[in-house]
Amino acid sequence: MRLDVKVIPRSSQEKVTELGQNNLKVYVHAAPEDGLANEAVIRLLAEHLGVPRRALRIVKGEKSRKKVVEIN
């Protein structure tokens, strides 16, 4: 399964909101530097979806706010 994710880095709070089917908005504290925001997105999505972090990976948009995350 793949999810379209819009990331809001440097947010004051960390949360996941659903914009529609397979479409999420993820707010993270981390800055988009050295992959920190990507790691925060994976951690937060894993918690939200109730799956282990190793089950998620970013397949598109590693350096963009719009990402595609795959769930195995």
N, CA, C and O atoms as a Tripos MOL2 file, in Angstrom:
@<TRIPOS>MOLECULE
protein
  288   287    72     0     0
PROTEIN
NO_CHARGES

@<TRIPOS>ATOM
      1 N           0.8420   -1.1660    0.0000 N.3       1 MET1
      2 CA          0.0000    0.0000    0.0000 C.3       1 MET1
      3 C           0.8920    1.2360    0.0000 C.2       1 MET1
      4 O           1.9380    1.2520    0.6480 O.2       1 MET1
      5 N           0.4860    2.2450   -0.7110 N.am      2 ARG2
      6 CA          1.2340    3.5050   -0.7610 C.3       2 ARG2
      7 C           0.3690    4.6580   -0.2690 C.2       2 ARG2
      8 O          -0.8370    4.7080   -0.5140 O.2       2 ARG2
      9 N           1.0110    5.5680    0.4220 N.am      3 LEU3
     10 CA          0.3350    6.7430    0.9540 C.3       3 LEU3
     11 C           0.9700    7.9980    0.3770 C.2       3 LEU3
     12 O           2.1930    8.0840    0.2700 O.2       3 LEU3
     13 N           0.1490    8.9680    0.0080 N.am      4 ASP4
     14 CA          0.6480   10.2890   -0.3650 C.3       4 ASP4
     15 C           0.7110   11.1080    0.9160 C.2       4 ASP4
     16 O          -0.2760   11.2280    1.6420 O.2       4 ASP4
     17 N           1.8850   11.6690    1.1830 N.am      5 VAL5
     18 CA          2.1080   12.3780    2.4440 C.3       5 VAL5
     19 C           2.6440   13.7730    2.1610 C.2       5 VAL5
     20 O           3.6060   13.9420    1.4120 O.2       5 VAL5
     21 N           2.0100   14.7670    2.7670 N.am      6 LYS6
     22 CA          2.5370   16.1260    2.7220 C.3       6 LYS6
     23 C           3.1310   16.4080    4.0960 C.2       6 LYS6
     24 O           2.4520   16.2680    5.1140 O.2       6 LYS6
     25 N           4.3960   16.8040    4.1200 N.am      7 VAL7
     26 CA          5.1210   17.0100    5.3760 C.3       7 VAL7
     27 C           5.2280   18.4950    5.6930 C.2       7 VAL7
     28 O           5.5450   19.3110    4.8280 O.2       7 VAL7
     29 N           4.9580   18.8220    6.9410 N.am      8 ILE8
     30 CA          5.1260   20.1880    7.4450 C.3       8 ILE8
     31 C           6.2360   20.1370    8.4900 C.2       8 ILE8
     32 O           5.9740   19.8170    9.6500 O.2       8 ILE8
     33 N           7.4860   20.4510    8.0920 N.am      9 PRO9
     34 CA          8.5980   20.4250    9.0580 C.3       9 PRO9
     35 C           8.5850   21.6570    9.9560 C.2       9 PRO9
     36 O           7.9080   22.6460    9.6740 O.2       9 PRO9
     37 N           9.3480   21.5710   11.0430 N.am     10 ARG10
     38 CA          9.4850   22.6750   12.0110 C.3      10 ARG10
     39 C           8.1350   23.1060   12.5800 C.2      10 ARG10
     40 O           7.9200   24.2880   12.8490 O.2      10 ARG10
     41 N           7.2420   22.1640   12.7590 N.am     11 SER11
     42 CA          5.9290   22.4500   13.3160 C.3      11 SER11
     43 C           6.0220   22.5290   14.8380 C.2      11 SER11
     44 O           6.9170   21.9360   15.4410 O.2      11 SER11
     45 N           5.1050   23.2540   15.4500 N.am     12 SER12
     46 CA          5.1170   23.3690   16.9100 C.3      12 SER12
     47 C           4.5940   22.1030   17.5790 C.2      12 SER12
     48 O           4.8460   21.8770   18.7620 O.2      12 SER12
     49 N           3.8720   21.2830   16.8360 N.am     13 GLN13
     50 CA          3.3720   20.0250   17.3880 C.3      13 GLN13
     51 C           3.5520   18.9090   16.3690 C.2      13 GLN13
     52 O           3.6530   19.1620   15.1680 O.2      13 GLN13
     53 N           3.5900   17.6780   16.8540 N.am     14 GLU14
     54 CA          3.7180   16.5260   15.9650 C.3      14 GLU14
     55 C           2.3740   15.8270   15.9040 C.2      14 GLU14
     56 O           1.8250   15.4170   16.9260 O.2      14 GLU14
     57 N           1.8420   15.6930   14.6780 N.am     15 LYS15
     58 CA          0.5610   15.0200   14.5200 C.3      15 LYS15
     59 C           0.3860   14.5690   13.0750 C.2      15 LYS15
     60 O           1.1110   15.0020   12.1790 O.2      15 LYS15
     61 N          -0.5910   13.6910   12.8710 N.am     16 VAL16
     62 CA         -0.9500   13.2050   11.5460 C.3      16 VAL16
     63 C          -2.4170   13.5150   11.3360 C.2      16 VAL16
     64 O          -3.2520   13.1820   12.1770 O.2      16 VAL16
     65 N          -2.7380   14.1540   10.2130 N.am     17 THR17
     66 CA         -4.1310   14.3920    9.8660 C.3      17 THR17
     67 C          -4.4170   13.7210    8.5390 C.2      17 THR17
     68 O          -3.5530   13.6520    7.6650 O.2      17 THR17
     69 N          -5.6280   13.2290    8.3970 N.am     18 GLU18
     70 CA         -6.0220   12.5550    7.1680 C.3      18 GLU18
     71 C          -6.7350   13.5470    6.2640 C.2      18 GLU18
     72 O          -7.6660   14.2350    6.6830 O.2      18 GLU18
     73 N          -6.2790   13.6100    5.0030 N.am     19 LEU19
     74 CA         -6.8880   14.5040    4.0290 C.3      19 LEU19
     75 C          -7.8290   13.7570    3.0970 C.2      19 LEU19
     76 O          -8.5600   14.3750    2.3240 O.2      19 LEU19
     77 N          -7.8130   12.4640    3.1630 N.am     20 GLY20
     78 CA         -8.6330   11.6270    2.2950 C.3      20 GLY20
     79 C          -8.0500   10.2350    2.2930 C.2      20 GLY20
     80 O          -7.1210    9.9420    3.0460 O.2      20 GLY20
     81 N          -8.5900    9.3770    1.4530 N.am     21 GLN21
     82 CA         -8.0980    8.0070    1.3920 C.3      21 GLN21
     83 C          -6.6640    7.9860    0.8720 C.2      21 GLN21
     84 O          -6.3810    8.5150   -0.2030 O.2      21 GLN21
     85 N          -5.7570    7.3720    1.6430 N.am     22 ASN22
     86 CA         -4.3270    7.2570    1.3080 C.3      22 ASN22
     87 C          -3.6580    8.6150    1.1180 C.2      22 ASN22
     88 O          -2.6830    8.7230    0.3750 O.2      22 ASN22
     89 N          -4.1650    9.6420    1.7720 N.am     23 ASN23
     90 CA         -3.6120   10.9790    1.6480 C.3      23 ASN23
     91 C          -3.5320   11.5960    3.0500 C.2      23 ASN23
     92 O          -4.5590   11.8400    3.6830 O.2      23 ASN23
     93 N          -2.3010   11.8480    3.5320 N.am     24 LEU24
     94 CA         -2.0870   12.3320    4.8920 C.3      24 LEU24
     95 C          -1.2680   13.6110    4.9100 C.2      24 LEU24
     96 O          -0.5220   13.9020    3.9750 O.2      24 LEU24
     97 N          -1.4180   14.3680    5.9880 N.am     25 LYS25
     98 CA         -0.5570   15.5220    6.2570 C.3      25 LYS25
     99 C           0.1250   15.2310    7.5810 C.2      25 LYS25
    100 O          -0.5390   14.9220    8.5710 O.2      25 LYS25
    101 N           1.4570   15.3300    7.6050 N.am     26 VAL26
    102 CA          2.2350   14.9840    8.7910 C.3      26 VAL26
    103 C           3.0080   16.2190    9.2560 C.2      26 VAL26
    104 O           3.7760   16.8080    8.4950 O.2      26 VAL26
    105 N           2.7950   16.5960   10.5000 N.am     27 TYR27
    106 CA          3.4900   17.7270   11.1140 C.3      27 TYR27
    107 C           4.5840   17.1810   12.0200 C.2      27 TYR27
    108 O           4.3050   16.3500   12.8840 O.2      27 TYR27
    109 N           5.8250   17.6300   11.8410 N.am     28 VAL28
    110 CA          6.9420   17.1630   12.6690 C.3      28 VAL28
    111 C           7.7510   18.3510   13.1800 C.2      28 VAL28
    112 O           7.8150   19.3990   12.5390 O.2      28 VAL28
    113 N           8.3720   18.1650   14.3560 N.am     29 HIS29
    114 CA          9.2400   19.1910   14.9390 C.3      29 HIS29
    115 C          10.5390   19.3510   14.1550 C.2      29 HIS29
    116 O          11.0730   20.4550   14.0590 O.2      29 HIS29
    117 N          11.0420   18.2700   13.6010 N.am     30 ALA30
    118 CA         12.3760   18.2320   12.9910 C.3      30 ALA30
    119 C          12.4830   19.1620   11.7830 C.2      30 ALA30
    120 O          11.5190   19.3960   11.0540 O.2      30 ALA30
    121 N          13.6850   19.6730   11.6070 N.am     31 ALA31
    122 CA         13.9940   20.4900   10.4360 C.3      31 ALA31
    123 C          14.3330   19.5800    9.2550 C.2      31 ALA31
    124 O          14.7810   18.4510    9.4510 O.2      31 ALA31
    125 N          14.1230   20.0640    8.0440 N.am     32 PRO32
    126 CA         14.4150   19.2280    6.8710 C.3      32 PRO32
    127 C          15.9060   19.2290    6.5280 C.2      32 PRO32
    128 O          16.2910   19.6000    5.4190 O.2      32 PRO32
    129 N          16.7270   18.8210    7.4660 N.am     33 GLU33
    130 CA         18.1730   18.7940    7.2890 C.3      33 GLU33
    131 C          18.7080   17.4210    7.6540 C.2      33 GLU33
    132 O          18.2980   16.8380    8.6580 O.2      33 GLU33
    133 N          19.6170   16.9070    6.8490 N.am     34 ASP34
    134 CA         20.2950   15.6360    7.1160 C.3      34 ASP34
    135 C          19.3290   14.4680    7.3310 C.2      34 ASP34
    136 O          19.6500   13.5340    8.0660 O.2      34 ASP34
    137 N          18.1590   14.5060    6.7050 N.am     35 GLY35
    138 CA         17.2090   13.4030    6.8120 C.3      35 GLY35
    139 C          16.4560   13.3340    8.1310 C.2      35 GLY35
    140 O          15.7450   12.3610    8.3830 O.2      35 GLY35
    141 N          16.5960   14.3460    8.9740 N.am     36 LEU36
    142 CA         15.9350   14.3210   10.2830 C.3      36 LEU36
    143 C          14.4170   14.3460   10.1530 C.2      36 LEU36
    144 O          13.7220   13.6260   10.8690 O.2      36 LEU36
    145 N          13.8980   15.1700    9.2440 N.am     37 ALA37
    146 CA         12.4460   15.2390    9.0710 C.3      37 ALA37
    147 C          11.9160   13.9270    8.5000 C.2      37 ALA37
    148 O          10.8380   13.4810    8.8900 O.2      37 ALA37
    149 N          12.6520   13.3020    7.5850 N.am     38 ASN38
    150 CA         12.2200   12.0190    7.0220 C.3      38 ASN38
    151 C          12.1280   10.9530    8.1120 C.2      38 ASN38
    152 O          11.1680   10.1830    8.1500 O.2      38 ASN38
    153 N          13.1160   10.9060    8.9900 N.am     39 GLU39
    154 CA         13.0890    9.9430   10.0850 C.3      39 GLU39
    155 C          11.9150   10.2060   11.0210 C.2      39 GLU39
    156 O          11.2750    9.2720   11.5050 O.2      39 GLU39
    157 N          11.6400   11.4790   11.2700 N.am     40 ALA40
    158 CA         10.5190   11.8400   12.1420 C.3      40 ALA40
    159 C           9.1870   11.4500   11.4950 C.2      40 ALA40
    160 O           8.2660   11.0130   12.1860 O.2      40 ALA40
    161 N           9.0830   11.6050   10.1840 N.am     41 VAL41
    162 CA          7.8620   11.2190    9.4750 C.3      41 VAL41
    163 C           7.6330    9.7220    9.5870 C.2      41 VAL41
    164 O           6.5180    9.2870    9.8760 O.2      41 VAL41
    165 N           8.6750    8.9270    9.3630 N.am     42 ILE42
    166 CA          8.5560    7.4710    9.4550 C.3      42 ILE42
    167 C           8.1550    7.0560   10.8730 C.2      42 ILE42
    168 O           7.2800    6.2090   11.0490 O.2      42 ILE42
    169 N           8.7950    7.6520   11.8820 N.am     43 ARG43
    170 CA          8.4850    7.3200   13.2780 C.3      43 ARG43
    171 C           7.0310    7.6570   13.6160 C.2      43 ARG43
    172 O           6.3210    6.8490   14.2140 O.2      43 ARG43
    173 N           6.6010    8.8550   13.2290 N.am     44 LEU44
    174 CA          5.2470    9.2940   13.5430 C.3      44 LEU44
    175 C           4.1930    8.4860   12.7910 C.2      44 LEU44
    176 O           3.1600    8.1360   13.3640 O.2      44 LEU44
    177 N           4.4390    8.1860   11.5210 N.am     45 LEU45
    178 CA          3.4990    7.3670   10.7560 C.3      45 LEU45
    179 C           3.4000    5.9550   11.3240 C.2      45 LEU45
    180 O           2.3130    5.3810   11.3780 O.2      45 LEU45
    181 N           4.5230    5.4000   11.7420 N.am     46 ALA46
    182 CA          4.5130    4.0570   12.3300 C.3      46 ALA46
    183 C           3.6470    4.0350   13.5890 C.2      46 ALA46
    184 O           2.8590    3.1110   13.7910 O.2      46 ALA46
    185 N           3.7960    5.0530   14.4290 N.am     47 GLU47
    186 CA          2.9720    5.1470   15.6320 C.3      47 GLU47
    187 C           1.4950    5.2970   15.2740 C.2      47 GLU47
    188 O           0.6390    4.6350   15.8610 O.2      47 GLU47
    189 N           1.2030    6.1660   14.3130 N.am     48 HIS48
    190 CA         -0.1750    6.4460   13.9080 C.3      48 HIS48
    191 C          -0.8520    5.2170   13.3010 C.2      48 HIS48
    192 O          -2.0250    4.9550   13.5670 O.2      48 HIS48
    193 N          -0.1130    4.4700   12.4900 N.am     49 LEU49
    194 CA         -0.6770    3.3170   11.7930 C.3      49 LEU49
    195 C          -0.5830    2.0180   12.6020 C.2      49 LEU49
    196 O          -1.2230    1.0230   12.2620 O.2      49 LEU49
    197 N           0.2170    2.0350   13.6710 N.am     50 GLY50
    198 CA          0.3700    0.8440   14.4970 C.3      50 GLY50
    199 C           1.1830   -0.2520   13.8340 C.2      50 GLY50
    200 O           0.8980   -1.4380   14.0010 O.2      50 GLY50
    201 N           2.2000    0.1530   13.0780 N.am     51 VAL51
    202 CA          3.0910   -0.8050   12.4110 C.3      51 VAL51
    203 C           4.5270   -0.5050   12.8330 C.2      51 VAL51
    204 O           4.8090    0.6090   13.2750 O.2      51 VAL51
    205 N           5.4430   -1.4660   12.7110 N.am     52 PRO52
    206 CA          6.8460   -1.1820   13.0290 C.3      52 PRO52
    207 C           7.4590   -0.2430   11.9880 C.2      52 PRO52
    208 O           7.0400   -0.2200   10.8310 O.2      52 PRO52
    209 N           8.4570    0.5280   12.4210 N.am     53 ARG53
    210 CA          9.1130    1.4770   11.5120 C.3      53 ARG53
    211 C           9.7180    0.7980   10.2950 C.2      53 ARG53
    212 O           9.7340    1.3710    9.2060 O.2      53 ARG53
    213 N          10.2120   -0.4140   10.4710 N.am     54 ARG54
    214 CA         10.8510   -1.1120    9.3530 C.3      54 ARG54
    215 C           9.8530   -1.4660    8.2510 C.2      54 ARG54
    216 O          10.2610   -1.8150    7.1440 O.2      54 ARG54
    217 N           8.5420   -1.3810    8.5380 N.am     55 ALA55
    218 CA          7.5130   -1.6740    7.5410 C.3      55 ALA55
    219 C           7.2470   -0.4800    6.6170 C.2      55 ALA55
    220 O           6.5380   -0.6170    5.6200 O.2      55 ALA55
    221 N           7.8040    0.6750    6.9390 N.am     56 LEU56
    222 CA          7.5810    1.8900    6.1540 C.3      56 LEU56
    223 C           8.8650    2.3300    5.4680 C.2      56 LEU56
    224 O           9.9590    2.2020    6.0190 O.2      56 LEU56
    225 N           8.7120    2.8510    4.2550 N.am     57 ARG57
    226 CA          9.8600    3.4610    3.5870 C.3      57 ARG57
    227 C           9.3700    4.5280    2.6170 C.2      57 ARG57
    228 O           8.2900    4.4130    2.0360 O.2      57 ARG57
    229 N          10.1710    5.5540    2.4540 N.am     58 ILE58
    230 CA          9.8600    6.6390    1.5230 C.3      58 ILE58
    231 C          10.3400    6.2010    0.1490 C.2      58 ILE58
    232 O          11.5300    5.9490   -0.0440 O.2      58 ILE58
    233 N           9.4210    6.1100   -0.8040 N.am     59 VAL59
    234 CA          9.7860    5.6560   -2.1410 C.3      59 VAL59
    235 C           9.8880    6.8010   -3.1380 C.2      59 VAL59
    236 O          10.4330    6.6290   -4.2280 O.2      59 VAL59
    237 N           9.3690    7.9660   -2.7730 N.am     60 LYS60
    238 CA          9.4490    9.1260   -3.6650 C.3      60 LYS60
    239 C           9.3940   10.4030   -2.8400 C.2      60 LYS60
    240 O           8.6100   10.5010   -1.8960 O.2      60 LYS60
    241 N          10.2190   11.3780   -3.1880 N.am     61 GLY61
    242 CA         10.1640   12.6820   -2.5450 C.3      61 GLY61
    243 C          11.0120   12.8360   -1.3020 C.2      61 GLY61
    244 O          10.6310   13.5660   -0.3860 O.2      61 GLY61
    245 N          12.1710   12.1560   -1.2430 N.am     62 GLU62
    246 CA         13.0200   12.2630   -0.0510 C.3      62 GLU62
    247 C          13.4400   13.6970    0.2540 C.2      62 GLU62
    248 O          13.6630   14.0360    1.4160 O.2      62 GLU62
    249 N          13.5520   14.5380   -0.7620 N.am     63 LYS63
    250 CA         13.9830   15.9210   -0.5570 C.3      63 LYS63
    251 C          12.8570   16.9150   -0.8410 C.2      63 LYS63
    252 O          13.1050   18.0860   -1.1260 O.2      63 LYS63
    253 N          11.6330   16.4370   -0.7610 N.am     64 SER64
    254 CA         10.4660   17.2620   -1.0500 C.3      64 SER64
    255 C           9.4830   17.1710    0.1150 C.2      64 SER64
    256 O           9.5460   16.2430    0.9220 O.2      64 SER64
    257 N           8.5830   18.1360    0.1940 N.am     65 ARG65
    258 CA          7.5380   18.0660    1.2220 C.3      65 ARG65
    259 C           6.4660   17.0570    0.8510 C.2      65 ARG65
    260 O           5.7780   16.5240    1.7210 O.2      65 ARG65
    261 N           6.3240   16.7940   -0.4450 N.am     66 LYS66
    262 CA          5.3530   15.7970   -0.9060 C.3      66 LYS66
    263 C           6.0840   14.4820   -1.1110 C.2      66 LYS66
    264 O           7.0180   14.3870   -1.9070 O.2      66 LYS66
    265 N           5.6370   13.4710   -0.3760 N.am     67 LYS67
    266 CA          6.3060   12.1720   -0.3930 C.3      67 LYS67
    267 C           5.3120   11.0590   -0.6690 C.2      67 LYS67
    268 O           4.1060   11.2130   -0.4750 O.2      67 LYS67
    269 N           5.8440    9.9430   -1.1220 N.am     68 VAL68
    270 CA          5.0700    8.7120   -1.2470 C.3      68 VAL68
    271 C           5.7300    7.7120   -0.3070 C.2      68 VAL68
    272 O           6.9180    7.4150   -0.4270 O.2      68 VAL68
    273 N           4.9360    7.1980    0.6340 N.am     69 VAL69
    274 CA          5.4370    6.2450    1.6220 C.3      69 VAL69
    275 C           4.7740    4.8960    1.3530 C.2      69 VAL69
    276 O           3.5590    4.8010    1.1830 O.2      69 VAL69
    277 N           5.6040    3.8620    1.3210 N.am     70 GLU70
    278 CA          5.1140    2.5110    1.0760 C.3      70 GLU70
    279 C           5.0490    1.7440    2.3900 C.2      70 GLU70
    280 O           5.9590    1.8210    3.2160 O.2      70 GLU70
    281 N           3.9470    0.9960    2.5720 N.am     71 ILE71
    282 CA          3.7860    0.1560    3.7540 C.3      71 ILE71
    283 C           3.8580   -1.2870    3.2990 C.2      71 ILE71
    284 O           3.0920   -1.7050    2.4310 O.2      71 ILE71
    285 N           4.7740   -2.0540    3.8790 N.am     72 ASN72
    286 CA          4.8980   -3.4850    3.5620 C.3      72 ASN72
    287 C           4.1770   -4.3080    4.6030 C.2      72 ASN72
    288 O           4.1630   -5.5360    4.5180 O.2      72 ASN72
@<TRIPOS>BOND
     1     1     2 1
     2     2     3 1
     3     3     4 2
     4     3     5 am
     5     5     6 1
     6     6     7 1
     7     7     8 2
     8     7     9 am
     9     9    10 1
    10    10    11 1
    11    11    12 2
    12    11    13 am
    13    13    14 1
    14    14    15 1
    15    15    16 2
    16    15    17 am
    17    17    18 1
    18    18    19 1
    19    19    20 2
    20    19    21 am
    21    21    22 1
    22    22    23 1
    23    23    24 2
    24    23    25 am
    25    25    26 1
    26    26    27 1
    27    27    28 2
    28    27    29 am
    29    29    30 1
    30    30    31 1
    31    31    32 2
    32    31    33 am
    33    33    34 1
    34    34    35 1
    35    35    36 2
    36    35    37 am
    37    37    38 1
    38    38    39 1
    39    39    40 2
    40    39    41 am
    41    41    42 1
    42    42    43 1
    43    43    44 2
    44    43    45 am
    45    45    46 1
    46    46    47 1
    47    47    48 2
    48    47    49 am
    49    49    50 1
    50    50    51 1
    51    51    52 2
    52    51    53 am
    53    53    54 1
    54    54    55 1
    55    55    56 2
    56    55    57 am
    57    57    58 1
    58    58    59 1
    59    59    60 2
    60    59    61 am
    61    61    62 1
    62    62    63 1
    63    63    64 2
    64    63    65 am
    65    65    66 1
    66    66    67 1
    67    67    68 2
    68    67    69 am
    69    69    70 1
    70    70    71 1
    71    71    72 2
    72    71    73 am
    73    73    74 1
    74    74    75 1
    75    75    76 2
    76    75    77 am
    77    77    78 1
    78    78    79 1
    79    79    80 2
    80    79    81 am
    81    81    82 1
    82    82    83 1
    83    83    84 2
    84    83    85 am
    85    85    86 1
    86    86    87 1
    87    87    88 2
    88    87    89 am
    89    89    90 1
    90    90    91 1
    91    91    92 2
    92    91    93 am
    93    93    94 1
    94    94    95 1
    95    95    96 2
    96    95    97 am
    97    97    98 1
    98    98    99 1
    99    99   100 2
   100    99   101 am
   101   101   102 1
   102   102   103 1
   103   103   104 2
   104   103   105 am
   105   105   106 1
   106   106   107 1
   107   107   108 2
   108   107   109 am
   109   109   110 1
   110   110   111 1
   111   111   112 2
   112   111   113 am
   113   113   114 1
   114   114   115 1
   115   115   116 2
   116   115   117 am
   117   117   118 1
   118   118   119 1
   119   119   120 2
   120   119   121 am
   121   121   122 1
   122   122   123 1
   123   123   124 2
   124   123   125 am
   125   125   126 1
   126   126   127 1
   127   127   128 2
   128   127   129 am
   129   129   130 1
   130   130   131 1
   131   131   132 2
   132   131   133 am
   133   133   134 1
   134   134   135 1
   135   135   136 2
   136   135   137 am
   137   137   138 1
   138   138   139 1
   139   139   140 2
   140   139   141 am
   141   141   142 1
   142   142   143 1
   143   143   144 2
   144   143   145 am
   145   145   146 1
   146   146   147 1
   147   147   148 2
   148   147   149 am
   149   149   150 1
   150   150   151 1
   151   151   152 2
   152   151   153 am
   153   153   154 1
   154   154   155 1
   155   155   156 2
   156   155   157 am
   157   157   158 1
   158   158   159 1
   159   159   160 2
   160   159   161 am
   161   161   162 1
   162   162   163 1
   163   163   164 2
   164   163   165 am
   165   165   166 1
   166   166   167 1
   167   167   168 2
   168   167   169 am
   169   169   170 1
   170   170   171 1
   171   171   172 2
   172   171   173 am
   173   173   174 1
   174   174   175 1
   175   175   176 2
   176   175   177 am
   177   177   178 1
   178   178   179 1
   179   179   180 2
   180   179   181 am
   181   181   182 1
   182   182   183 1
   183   183   184 2
   184   183   185 am
   185   185   186 1
   186   186   187 1
   187   187   188 2
   188   187   189 am
   189   189   190 1
   190   190   191 1
   191   191   192 2
   192   191   193 am
   193   193   194 1
   194   194   195 1
   195   195   196 2
   196   195   197 am
   197   197   198 1
   198   198   199 1
   199   199   200 2
   200   199   201 am
   201   201   202 1
   202   202   203 1
   203   203   204 2
   204   203   205 am
   205   205   206 1
   206   206   207 1
   207   207   208 2
   208   207   209 am
   209   209   210 1
   210   210   211 1
   211   211   212 2
   212   211   213 am
   213   213   214 1
   214   214   215 1
   215   215   216 2
   216   215   217 am
   217   217   218 1
   218   218   219 1
   219   219   220 2
   220   219   221 am
   221   221   222 1
   222   222   223 1
   223   223   224 2
   224   223   225 am
   225   225   226 1
   226   226   227 1
   227   227   228 2
   228   227   229 am
   229   229   230 1
   230   230   231 1
   231   231   232 2
   232   231   233 am
   233   233   234 1
   234   234   235 1
   235   235   236 2
   236   235   237 am
   237   237   238 1
   238   238   239 1
   239   239   240 2
   240   239   241 am
   241   241   242 1
   242   242   243 1
   243   243   244 2
   244   243   245 am
   245   245   246 1
   246   246   247 1
   247   247   248 2
   248   247   249 am
   249   249   250 1
   250   250   251 1
   251   251   252 2
   252   251   253 am
   253   253   254 1
   254   254   255 1
   255   255   256 2
   256   255   257 am
   257   257   258 1
   258   258   259 1
   259   259   260 2
   260   259   261 am
   261   261   262 1
   262   262   263 1
   263   263   264 2
   264   263   265 am
   265   265   266 1
   266   266   267 1
   267   267   268 2
   268   267   269 am
   269   269   270 1
   270   270   271 1
   271   271   272 2
   272   271   273 am
   273   273   274 1
   274   274   275 1
   275   275   276 2
   276   275   277 am
   277   277   278 1
   278   278   279 1
   279   279   280 2
   280   279   281 am
   281   281   282 1
   282   282   283 1
   283   283   284 2
   284   283   285 am
   285   285   286 1
   286   286   287 1
   287   287   288 2
@<TRIPOS>SUBSTRUCTURE
     1 MET1         2 RESIDUE 1 A MET
     2 ARG2         6 RESIDUE 1 A ARG
     3 LEU3        10 RESIDUE 1 A LEU
     4 ASP4        14 RESIDUE 1 A ASP
     5 VAL5        18 RESIDUE 1 A VAL
     6 LYS6        22 RESIDUE 1 A LYS
     7 VAL7        26 RESIDUE 1 A VAL
     8 ILE8        30 RESIDUE 1 A ILE
     9 PRO9        34 RESIDUE 1 A PRO
    10 ARG10       38 RESIDUE 1 A ARG
    11 SER11       42 RESIDUE 1 A SER
    12 SER12       46 RESIDUE 1 A SER
    13 GLN13       50 RESIDUE 1 A GLN
    14 GLU14       54 RESIDUE 1 A GLU
    15 LYS15       58 RESIDUE 1 A LYS
    16 VAL16       62 RESIDUE 1 A VAL
    17 THR17       66 RESIDUE 1 A THR
    18 GLU18       70 RESIDUE 1 A GLU
    19 LEU19       74 RESIDUE 1 A LEU
    20 GLY20       78 RESIDUE 1 A GLY
    21 GLN21       82 RESIDUE 1 A GLN
    22 ASN22       86 RESIDUE 1 A ASN
    23 ASN23       90 RESIDUE 1 A ASN
    24 LEU24       94 RESIDUE 1 A LEU
    25 LYS25       98 RESIDUE 1 A LYS
    26 VAL26      102 RESIDUE 1 A VAL
    27 TYR27      106 RESIDUE 1 A TYR
    28 VAL28      110 RESIDUE 1 A VAL
    29 HIS29      114 RESIDUE 1 A HIS
    30 ALA30      118 RESIDUE 1 A ALA
    31 ALA31      122 RESIDUE 1 A ALA
    32 PRO32      126 RESIDUE 1 A PRO
    33 GLU33      130 RESIDUE 1 A GLU
    34 ASP34      134 RESIDUE 1 A ASP
    35 GLY35      138 RESIDUE 1 A GLY
    36 LEU36      142 RESIDUE 1 A LEU
    37 ALA37      146 RESIDUE 1 A ALA
    38 ASN38      150 RESIDUE 1 A ASN
    39 GLU39      154 RESIDUE 1 A GLU
    40 ALA40      158 RESIDUE 1 A ALA
    41 VAL41      162 RESIDUE 1 A VAL
    42 ILE42      166 RESIDUE 1 A ILE
    43 ARG43      170 RESIDUE 1 A ARG
    44 LEU44      174 RESIDUE 1 A LEU
    45 LEU45      178 RESIDUE 1 A LEU
    46 ALA46      182 RESIDUE 1 A ALA
    47 GLU47      186 RESIDUE 1 A GLU
    48 HIS48      190 RESIDUE 1 A HIS
    49 LEU49      194 RESIDUE 1 A LEU
    50 GLY50      198 RESIDUE 1 A GLY
    51 VAL51      202 RESIDUE 1 A VAL
    52 PRO52      206 RESIDUE 1 A PRO
    53 ARG53      210 RESIDUE 1 A ARG
    54 ARG54      214 RESIDUE 1 A ARG
    55 ALA55      218 RESIDUE 1 A ALA
    56 LEU56      222 RESIDUE 1 A LEU
    57 ARG57      226 RESIDUE 1 A ARG
    58 ILE58      230 RESIDUE 1 A ILE
    59 VAL59      234 RESIDUE 1 A VAL
    60 LYS60      238 RESIDUE 1 A LYS
    61 GLY61      242 RESIDUE 1 A GLY
    62 GLU62      246 RESIDUE 1 A GLU
    63 LYS63      250 RESIDUE 1 A LYS
    64 SER64      254 RESIDUE 1 A SER
    65 ARG65      258 RESIDUE 1 A ARG
    66 LYS66      262 RESIDUE 1 A LYS
    67 LYS67      266 RESIDUE 1 A LYS
    68 VAL68      270 RESIDUE 1 A VAL
    69 VAL69      274 RESIDUE 1 A VAL
    70 GLU70      278 RESIDUE 1 A GLU
    71 ILE71      282 RESIDUE 1 A ILE
    72 ASN72      286 RESIDUE 1 A ASN
